[in-house]
Structures are given as structure tokens and as C-alpha cells.
Amino acid sequence: MRPLSILLVSAIVISAQSVCLAKTVDLGSALGPAVNLYQAQVQQSPTLPNDYDEQLQALSETYHSLASTIQPGDSLSFSDGRRVIVAEFLGHGDSADVWRTNENLALRLPLHSYSGSNRTDLEDSLVAAELYLRGYEELIARVPRHTNKILASGGLEYQLVNLLTAQGDASNAPLILFDKFAMDPRHSGGEEFEFEGVSSETLIQGAYRLAAGLSGFSKLAEGIQAGWQVDRWVLFDWSEGNTVWEPSQGERTIFHRLIIPVYNERGQAIGGREEHPPFFEQAKRVALRARACRASLLTPPK
């Protein structure tokens, strides 16, 4: 058996090695100038440089180079002075990387290049971040209980949001995704069933409450996503802004059927087809298939 003193020394050495491996990654050195450059282009600023594309490309390559070195335990710094220690890479979508922080929050960053990706600049990710922030303001004002809150934001550089899990902070249970629940084939049986440990009837009732809250919109964003946390569906991602319903403009709400005219080869209207935003279409499908709340999502709340 090894003496206790040797074990303690070994533990100290291992701990020191771990500290040495952790590093500071200055993402702000690339993201800060890139965001300023992008915003100057959006605003058509007279100070916009003629070589905008070249400058943004160079900053993009610098960011991708820095982001590719991030490891758990690293401290990320941003141009506003904030430092965030990351603990685990959670994944990425089409426009953002997501990390779990050492404070058990989720950190959203602009997407960086991956093997097989043809992404070479930041512009698409910055556009997506701008739309994400715009959509957030609309959702948090109208459905605050169903919108994942942004706790801190460096503008287009990063967003710190709540880390969603199925049972809240007390558990690391994976989030139940609405898309996955909506497509479960057991809905066609018309009977209640357990979906990842939660009653399907509970999830359907929650979907109705969410849809009722969204009735103030005439259009929902493409790519909107929701996950079940504890007792409600929470919206956590979207790819564009949502259109608020303005009755004076004669717009339809998401509860109204949108009829798209169908024409024959002579250009004559011969009928129409219904369309709904993808998220609401899935919610409608769930309601129609389920025994409880049958068709309730199709009825505007009073």
C-alpha cells in the first residue's frame, strides 16, 4: 500500500496539471470587432470599410481558430469584460454552439466551423443571433412562463440562458423535446401513455396552455423549439422573430386557418389548402390524435 504522503503528493500534482491545462480563450478579441463591423454594415455606416468582406473573413478565421481550442475548464473572455468558465459542450445547431458553464447555465456562442462544414464566416451566425434576441423580446413579453430566460447577454457575442432539464436544477434528466413527443406513434391509439416518464395527457394539457399563450401572434418563427421542464413546455430556440397579431391590420392569429389558393393551369382558383406554422401544425396533430384535449388546440381561447 502506498503511503498517505505519496498519495497526497500525487493528488496535488494531478490537480496542478489540471489547472495548467485550463486556459483563457479570448473570444472577444475576434467577436468584438466582428460584431462592430457587422453592425456597421447593417446600419450602412459611412465608416464601413471598403474591404468589409475581407476584414470579416479574417476575423471569422480568427474566431474559428480560437473556438476550436475550447476545452472543459477553460475560461472564455468577451469584449464586455465578462469571463465564463465552461464545463461541458452540449452540442450545436445551425447557428450556435451551446456549452454548460461551471454555474450550470447554458452559454450560446456563434457557431464555429466543424469537420465537413462549408461555413467560412461569422455573418450567418451573427444574423441568427440578432433574430434570436429580437424573437426573445417578443416572447418574454407575452409568454414569460414559457420562454427560456436570457440571464446575461453580450449582444451578438454570447447569451447566457437557463439550462433546461426535464426536472429542473435538481436533476440532469434530459429535456423532453416537443418535436419528439408530437411525432410519437402511440398518439394514434387514442389512449394515455407514458412519454419519458411523464403522462402524455399532462404533456398535451401543457401544449394547450402554451398554444393559448401564443394566440397573440399571427406568425410563429420557423425552427421554434420547446422542451418540457418540470410542469410546462418552455420555448428555448427559434430562428427568427415572431409576428405579433394586430387586429387593426386584419391579420389572422395562429388559431385561424390560413387558406392558400390552389390554381389550375389556366390560373383559375379551384380550391385551397390549409397551412399552419410548423410548431402549431405539430401541436394540432397531437390534439387530434389524443384522447384528452381532442381538437382543443384548434379552438381560440376565450
C-alpha positions as CSV (number, residue, x, y, z in Angstrom):
1,M,0.0,0.0,0.0
2,R,1.4,3.5,-0.9
3,P,2.0,5.8,2.0
4,L,-0.6,8.6,2.5
5,S,2.0,11.3,1.9
6,I,2.8,9.9,-1.6
7,L,-0.9,9.7,-2.4
8,L,-1.3,13.4,-1.3
9,V,1.6,14.5,-3.4
10,S,0.2,12.6,-6.4
11,A,-3.2,14.3,-5.9
12,I,-1.5,17.7,-5.7
13,V,0.5,17.0,-8.9
14,I,-2.6,15.8,-10.8
15,S,-4.6,18.9,-9.6
16,A,-1.7,21.2,-10.7
17,Q,-1.6,19.5,-14.1
18,S,-5.4,20.1,-14.5
19,V,-5.0,23.7,-13.6
20,C,-2.2,24.1,-16.1
21,L,-4.3,22.5,-18.8
22,A,-7.2,25.0,-18.3
23,K,-6.6,28.2,-20.2
24,T,-8.2,31.6,-21.0
25,V,-9.6,31.8,-24.5
26,D,-10.1,35.5,-25.6
27,L,-13.1,35.1,-27.9
28,G,-13.8,38.8,-27.5
29,S,-10.7,39.7,-29.5
30,A,-12.3,38.4,-32.6
31,L,-16.1,38.6,-31.8
32,G,-16.0,42.2,-30.6
33,P,-14.5,43.7,-33.8
34,A,-16.6,41.3,-36.0
35,V,-19.9,42.4,-34.3
36,N,-18.9,46.1,-34.7
37,L,-18.1,45.5,-38.4
38,Y,-21.3,43.6,-39.0
39,Q,-23.5,46.2,-37.3
40,A,-21.8,49.0,-39.3
41,Q,-22.7,47.1,-42.5
42,V,-26.4,46.6,-41.3
43,Q,-26.7,50.3,-40.5
44,Q,-24.9,51.3,-43.7
45,S,-22.5,53.4,-41.7
46,P,-20.4,55.9,-43.6
47,T,-17.4,54.4,-41.8
48,L,-17.9,51.0,-43.3
49,P,-14.6,49.9,-44.8
50,N,-14.4,49.0,-48.5
51,D,-12.8,45.7,-47.6
52,Y,-15.6,44.7,-45.3
53,D,-15.7,41.1,-46.6
54,E,-12.0,40.6,-46.3
55,Q,-11.9,42.0,-42.7
56,L,-14.9,39.9,-41.6
57,Q,-13.4,36.8,-43.2
58,A,-10.1,37.4,-41.3
59,L,-12.0,37.9,-38.0
60,S,-14.1,34.8,-38.8
61,E,-11.0,32.7,-39.3
62,T,-9.5,34.0,-36.0
63,Y,-12.7,33.2,-34.1
64,H,-12.9,29.7,-35.6
65,S,-9.3,29.1,-34.7
66,L,-9.9,30.2,-31.1
67,A,-13.2,28.4,-30.7
68,S,-11.7,25.1,-31.9
69,T,-9.3,25.1,-28.9
70,I,-12.0,25.4,-26.2
71,Q,-11.9,22.6,-23.7
72,P,-13.9,21.9,-20.5
73,G,-12.5,24.0,-17.7
74,D,-11.4,26.9,-19.9
75,S,-12.3,30.5,-19.1
76,L,-13.8,32.3,-22.1
77,S,-13.4,36.1,-22.2
78,F,-15.5,38.6,-24.1
79,S,-15.2,42.2,-25.2
80,D,-17.5,43.4,-22.4
81,G,-15.1,42.0,-19.8
82,R,-17.2,39.0,-18.8
83,R,-15.4,35.7,-18.2
84,V,-17.2,32.4,-18.3
85,I,-15.8,29.0,-17.3
86,V,-17.2,26.2,-19.4
87,A,-17.7,22.7,-18.1
88,E,-19.3,20.6,-20.9
89,F,-20.1,21.0,-24.6
90,L,-23.8,20.3,-25.1
91,G,-24.0,20.5,-28.9
92,H,-24.7,22.8,-31.7
93,G,-27.4,23.7,-34.1
94,D,-27.3,25.5,-37.4
95,S,-26.1,28.8,-36.0
96,A,-25.0,28.4,-32.4
97,D,-22.7,26.3,-30.2
98,V,-24.0,25.6,-26.7
99,W,-21.8,25.0,-23.6
100,R,-22.8,24.2,-20.0
101,T,-21.0,26.6,-17.6
102,N,-19.5,25.8,-14.2
103,E,-22.5,27.7,-12.8
104,N,-24.9,25.2,-14.5
105,L,-26.1,27.7,-17.1
106,A,-26.2,27.4,-20.9
107,L,-23.8,29.6,-22.9
108,R,-24.8,30.2,-26.5
109,L,-21.9,31.2,-28.9
110,P,-21.8,31.8,-32.6
111,L,-21.3,28.6,-34.5
112,H,-17.7,27.8,-35.5
113,S,-16.6,25.6,-38.3
114,Y,-16.9,21.8,-37.9
115,S,-15.5,19.0,-40.0
116,G,-17.5,18.7,-43.2
117,S,-19.0,22.2,-42.7
118,N,-18.7,24.8,-45.5
119,R,-19.2,27.7,-43.1
120,T,-16.3,30.1,-43.5
121,D,-17.5,33.3,-41.9
122,L,-19.5,34.6,-39.0
123,E,-22.1,36.6,-40.8
124,D,-24.8,34.0,-40.8
125,S,-24.3,33.3,-37.1
126,L,-24.5,37.0,-36.2
127,V,-27.7,37.4,-38.3
128,A,-29.2,34.4,-36.4
129,A,-28.1,35.8,-33.0
130,E,-29.8,39.1,-33.9
131,L,-33.0,37.4,-34.8
132,Y,-32.8,35.2,-31.7
133,L,-32.6,38.3,-29.5
134,R,-35.4,40.0,-31.4
135,G,-37.7,36.9,-31.0
136,Y,-36.8,36.7,-27.3
137,E,-38.2,40.2,-26.6
138,E,-41.5,39.3,-28.3
139,L,-41.8,36.0,-26.5
140,I,-40.7,37.1,-23.0
141,A,-43.3,39.9,-23.1
142,R,-46.2,37.6,-23.9
143,V,-45.4,34.1,-22.7
144,P,-42.8,34.7,-19.9
145,R,-43.6,31.4,-18.1
146,H,-43.0,29.5,-21.4
147,T,-39.8,31.3,-22.6
148,N,-36.3,30.3,-21.5
149,K,-34.9,33.4,-19.9
150,I,-31.7,35.2,-21.1
151,L,-29.8,35.9,-17.8
152,A,-27.0,37.9,-19.4
153,S,-26.0,38.9,-22.9
154,G,-23.1,40.3,-24.6
155,G,-25.2,41.3,-27.6
156,L,-24.4,39.1,-30.6
157,E,-21.3,37.7,-29.0
158,Y,-22.9,35.4,-26.4
159,Q,-26.1,34.8,-24.4
160,L,-26.3,33.1,-21.0
161,V,-29.6,31.3,-20.5
162,N,-31.1,28.9,-18.1
163,L,-30.0,25.3,-18.5
164,L,-33.2,23.3,-19.1
165,T,-33.6,19.8,-17.8
166,A,-36.8,17.8,-17.5
167,Q,-36.9,18.0,-13.7
168,G,-35.2,21.4,-13.1
169,D,-31.9,22.1,-11.3
170,A,-32.3,19.0,-9.0
171,S,-31.7,16.6,-11.9
172,N,-29.7,16.2,-15.1
173,A,-32.6,14.4,-16.7
174,P,-32.5,15.1,-20.4
175,L,-35.1,17.6,-21.8
176,I,-38.3,16.2,-23.3
177,L,-38.5,17.7,-26.8
178,F,-41.9,18.7,-28.1
179,D,-41.0,17.7,-31.7
180,K,-40.2,14.1,-30.5
181,F,-43.4,13.9,-28.4
182,A,-45.6,15.2,-31.2
183,M,-44.4,12.5,-33.6
184,D,-44.8,9.6,-31.2
185,P,-46.9,6.9,-33.0
186,R,-48.7,6.0,-29.8
187,H,-50.9,9.1,-30.2
188,S,-52.8,7.3,-32.9
189,G,-54.1,4.8,-30.3
190,G,-56.1,7.4,-28.5
191,E,-55.0,6.2,-25.1
192,E,-52.9,7.8,-22.4
193,F,-49.3,6.6,-22.3
194,E,-46.0,7.4,-20.5
195,F,-43.6,9.5,-22.5
196,E,-40.1,9.6,-21.0
197,G,-41.6,9.3,-17.5
198,V,-44.4,11.9,-18.0
199,S,-48.1,11.2,-18.8
200,S,-49.0,12.1,-22.3
201,E,-52.2,13.7,-21.0
202,T,-50.1,16.1,-18.9
203,L,-47.9,17.0,-21.9
204,I,-50.9,17.6,-24.0
205,Q,-52.6,19.9,-21.4
206,G,-49.3,21.7,-21.2
207,A,-49.2,22.1,-25.0
208,Y,-52.6,23.7,-24.9
209,R,-51.6,26.2,-22.3
210,L,-48.6,27.1,-24.4
211,A,-50.6,27.5,-27.6
212,A,-53.2,29.6,-25.7
213,G,-50.4,32.0,-24.7
214,L,-49.1,32.2,-28.3
215,S,-52.5,33.2,-29.6
216,G,-51.3,36.8,-29.6
217,F,-49.1,36.1,-32.6
218,S,-50.2,35.9,-36.3
219,K,-47.0,34.1,-37.2
220,L,-44.6,31.9,-35.3
221,A,-40.9,31.7,-36.1
222,E,-39.5,28.9,-38.3
223,G,-37.5,26.4,-36.2
224,I,-39.2,27.3,-32.9
225,Q,-38.4,24.6,-30.3
226,A,-39.9,23.7,-26.9
227,G,-38.8,21.4,-24.2
228,W,-40.7,20.1,-21.1
229,Q,-39.3,21.4,-17.8
230,V,-41.0,20.2,-14.6
231,D,-44.6,21.3,-15.3
232,R,-44.6,23.3,-18.6
233,W,-43.4,23.5,-22.2
234,V,-40.6,26.1,-22.4
235,L,-39.5,27.7,-25.7
236,F,-35.8,27.6,-26.0
237,D,-34.8,28.2,-29.6
238,W,-36.1,30.0,-32.7
239,S,-34.6,31.2,-35.9
240,E,-36.4,34.5,-36.5
241,G,-38.8,36.9,-35.0
242,N,-42.5,36.3,-34.4
243,T,-45.2,38.4,-35.9
244,V,-47.5,39.9,-33.2
245,W,-51.2,39.9,-34.1
246,E,-52.5,43.4,-34.9
247,P,-56.3,43.2,-35.3
248,S,-56.5,46.6,-36.9
249,Q,-54.4,45.2,-39.8
250,G,-56.8,42.4,-40.4
251,E,-54.2,39.7,-39.8
252,R,-55.0,36.2,-38.7
253,T,-53.9,34.7,-35.4
254,I,-52.2,31.3,-35.3
255,F,-55.6,29.8,-34.4
256,H,-57.1,30.9,-37.7
257,R,-56.8,28.6,-40.7
258,L,-54.7,30.1,-43.4
259,I,-56.1,29.1,-46.8
260,I,-53.6,29.1,-49.6
261,P,-55.4,29.3,-53.0
262,V,-54.8,26.4,-55.5
263,Y,-54.9,27.3,-59.2
264,N,-55.3,25.2,-62.3
265,E,-53.1,25.5,-65.4
266,R,-55.3,28.4,-66.6
267,G,-54.7,30.4,-63.5
268,Q,-58.2,29.8,-62.2
269,A,-58.8,29.3,-58.4
270,I,-60.0,25.7,-57.9
271,G,-59.8,25.4,-54.2
272,G,-57.4,25.9,-51.4
273,R,-55.2,24.1,-48.8
274,E,-54.6,24.9,-45.1
275,E,-51.3,25.9,-43.7
276,H,-50.0,26.4,-40.2
277,P,-46.6,27.2,-38.9
278,P,-44.6,24.0,-38.2
279,F,-44.8,24.2,-34.4
280,F,-48.5,24.8,-34.4
281,E,-49.1,22.1,-37.0
282,Q,-47.4,19.6,-34.7
283,A,-49.5,20.8,-31.7
284,K,-52.6,20.4,-33.8
285,R,-51.7,16.9,-34.8
286,V,-51.1,15.9,-31.2
287,A,-54.5,17.3,-30.2
288,L,-56.3,15.5,-33.0
289,R,-54.7,12.1,-32.2
290,A,-55.0,12.2,-28.4
291,R,-58.0,11.1,-26.3
292,A,-57.7,14.1,-23.9
293,C,-58.0,17.6,-25.2
294,R,-59.1,16.4,-28.6
295,A,-59.1,19.3,-31.0
296,S,-58.7,21.8,-28.1
297,L,-55.7,23.4,-29.8
298,L,-57.9,24.3,-32.7
299,T,-60.2,26.4,-30.6
300,P,-59.2,30.0,-29.9
301,P,-59.1,30.7,-26.2
302,K,-61.9,32.9,-24.8
